[in-house]
Amino acid sequence: MKIQNNQDKDDFLIIPNPIYDVVFRYLMQDYDSALIILSTLIGEDIKKLDFQPLTHAIKKTEEQNITQSERLINNRFEKEKKKILLDNSLSDIDKQIKISEITIKDPVTNEDIKLFHLDFVAVIEKEDGEIEQVMIELQKVAVETDIFRFKQYIAENFQKKRKVKIIDPDTGQEIVEEYPYRLIPIFILNFEIEYEITDLMIRTRQINTGIFTGKQLNKKNKFIDNLSYEIYVVQLPYLNQIDKSLLEDDEYRSKLYALLKLFDQESKKEDNEYRLRLFRKIFPKFLDRIIQRLQTADIDNPDLEKQMQAEDNYLKPLLRRDNKISWLLMNKKQTEKELENTTEKLKKELKVSKEKDKALGEKDKALGEHKKIIFQFAKTLKNNGETTEEIQKQTNLSKEEIEKL
């Protein structure tokens, strides 16, 4: 038995499951590991990385009944929601956004729980020796969700600028100008998004084509390149469906496949889904740093599995909230315009209604004056001795009205 255990230890790796935010965030906080992972994913030589502000991973929590946790979260949410609804300084759409932005707090620690999201500024050396500064947006998603928050993150990163020093051709002076980054969004998904090619990773790259000539634009173009981006999408469920012959004599594919095997969800330990048991020999030496980092996660995070359990408890409500925030922010202008148009329409309808009321009032007043003249005329006829029948013919008044005169 001892020999089997030693053999198992030598032949297999046991690592915390990096599909969980707390593990993946710990991994990506190591500069060298992040450099290897991002370079391998995009297949480009990254010379330098700058970390952008990180969103927080799930905070520490103690084991507790899920229903009790949800009840505590809901109670806090309703209190905050009531305050916002009573704030008359906010428009209806701003109230909706603020309600959606109410943070979900850990019932034990009272700390905010946020979804995982990473941005990096990378210096890349191209094959021709050119140095380029790009922004890499990395998102790892364990459960299927709507795309609104992804679109929102991309929209926010499109607004970010980099400063470039250039020499003014006229004055010869050095000036600083701002340019947008080339944006590279990467999505590591633990679910399938397509069933046609069933590939482990999909890459989209724009093809710039002249409509009339049909020719492709092969050279760089600042205007077009700064307004477009490429996307890398990993579909982890297809990891074990890849034909290994496709890895032969292709360094990029081989490295990429080896890296993604560290996320193999089919290798969960039978007695512990928070751990992966992986065959050691399939991992090339360039991944040693990443493997070592994963193996130290428990040392630096003694309550690692409790944090992973917390993610399981709170992930779905977090996704719903962030998707709603993103949808509201993306549609805020349109919604406000619709509200403005509706208000303007109601104002016009009210104005027309008031004008009608005024016209009807003036009509009633005129009819009253006319009736008054008729009665005066009928009274004169009666005083002159005219019969009731004759007065009726001339005034169209009833017998009762004439008799009362």
Summary of the structure (lengths in Angstrom):
residues: 405
radius of gyration: 36.4
end to end distance: 125.1
largest distance: 138.1
contacts: 1065
relative contact order: 0.14
helix: 52%
strand: 19%
